[in-house]
Amino acid sequence: MGPILYFDNGNESVAGFPASTLTMIHAGDQVVTLYFGNAQQHVVVLACADDASDVVARALCVALAPLDKFHQKMVTVADDTLSTYMVSGITGVTSLTADPA
C-alpha cells in the first residue's frame, strides 16, 4: 500500500490516505486542496499563510513526489492537534471529506 498521508484538524476529525491515491494538488486563495481517490473522491483542504498557497503547493509536490519508494510509513502532512506541518506556510486543516462508498 505504501505510505499513509495523515491529517488531523484538531477537532477529532482525522484521516489517512494512501499516498498512491493522491491525484491532484491545487492552490489558490490561501488554501491548498489535495484530492485522493479515483471512483471515490476524498478531499483535504489546508489553510495557508497569506500569499503562500502557491509556495505550499510546490513544497508539498517536492516533499510527496518520492514517497512512492517507501513502504509501511505514515507521513504527517498536517496535524492541528500537535501543530505539526510538513512544510512551512500551512496554518491548519480547514476540512476533511472522505467518501468511503
Buried (B, 14 or more C-beta within 10 A) or exposed (E): EBBBBBBBBBEEBBBBBBBBBBEEBEBEEBBBBBBBBEEEEBBBBBBBEEEBBEBBBBBBEEEBEEBEEEEEEEBBBBBBEEEEBBBEBBBBBBBBEBEEE
